[in-house]
Amino acid sequence: MLSEILEFGMLFAFGFSWPFAIMRTYRAKRVDGKSPMFMIIVIIGYCCGIASHLVEGTKLWLCWVYLADIALVSTDLALYFRYASASRRRQSTATDQA
């Protein structure tokens, strides 16, 4: 039971930070400093966490927390791809004007 609570705490802490990152990206419409590879690795890690619970057949309720975190990271990743091309265009325009 303690391991479930601790795992939930870890997932909650990681998941709690993503809405702030999503809002910052959405408001600024910029992705400077963001790494899509990092976000993909985080999603893969969450998928491994789900897989471990499915294989063991225990703590299946935690899979829902993993899925919520995957949804948040995926939202930030989608925003990255949405705004990355605009960010590249701004950088090339600034370079051309210099």
C-alpha positions in Angstrom: 0.0 0.0 0.0 2.8 2.4 0.8 4.4 1.8 -2.6 1.2 2.7 -4.3 0.9 6.0 -2.4 4.5 6.8 -3.2 4.1 6.0 -6.8 1.0 8.1 -7.0 2.8 11.0 -5.3 5.6 10.7 -8.0 3.0 10.7 -10.8 1.1 13.5 -9.3 4.2 15.7 -8.8 5.3 15.1 -12.4 1.8 15.5 -13.8 1.2 18.7 -11.7 4.0 20.5 -13.6 2.8 19.9 -17.1 -0.3 22.2 -17.1 2.0 25.1 -16.3 4.2 24.2 -19.2 1.2 23.8 -21.5 -0.2 27.2 -20.5 3.1 28.9 -21.0 3.5 27.4 -24.5 -0.1 28.2 -25.4 0.1 31.8 -24.2 3.6 32.6 -25.7 3.0 30.5 -28.8 6.8 29.8 -28.7 8.6 26.6 -28.1 12.1 28.0 -27.5 14.0 25.7 -25.1 11.6 22.8 -25.4 12.7 19.4 -26.5 10.3 17.1 -28.3 12.7 14.2 -27.8 12.5 14.7 -24.0 8.7 14.7 -24.1 8.7 11.5 -26.2 11.1 9.8 -23.8 8.8 10.8 -20.9 5.8 9.3 -22.7 7.7 6.1 -23.3 8.6 6.0 -19.6 5.0 6.4 -18.7 4.0 3.6 -21.1 6.6 1.4 -19.5 5.0 2.1 -16.1 1.6 1.1 -17.4 3.0 -2.0 -19.0 4.6 -3.1 -15.7 1.3 -2.8 -13.9 -0.6 -4.7 -16.6 2.0 -7.5 -16.6 1.9 -7.8 -12.8 -1.9 -7.4 -12.7 -1.6 -5.1 -9.7 -2.3 -1.5 -8.9 -4.3 -1.1 -12.1 -5.9 2.1 -10.8 -2.5 3.7 -11.2 -2.7 3.2 -14.9 -5.3 5.9 -15.1 -2.9 8.3 -13.5 -0.2 7.3 -16.0 -2.7 7.9 -18.8 -3.6 11.4 -17.5 0.1 12.2 -17.4 0.6 10.9 -20.9 -2.3 13.1 -22.1 -0.7 16.2 -20.5 2.7 15.5 -22.0 1.1 14.7 -25.4 -0.8 18.0 -25.3 2.5 19.9 -24.7 4.1 17.8 -27.5 1.3 18.7 -29.9 1.7 22.4 -29.0 5.4 22.1 -29.7 4.7 20.8 -33.2 2.0 23.4 -33.7 4.2 26.3 -32.9 7.7 25.0 -33.9 7.3 26.0 -37.5 6.2 29.5 -36.6 9.1 29.8 -34.2 11.5 28.7 -37.0 10.0 31.2 -39.4 10.5 34.0 -36.8 14.1 33.0 -36.3 14.8 32.9 -40.1 13.1 36.3 -40.5 15.2 37.8 -37.8 18.4 36.3 -39.3 17.5 37.6 -42.8 16.9 41.1 -41.4 20.2 41.2 -39.6 
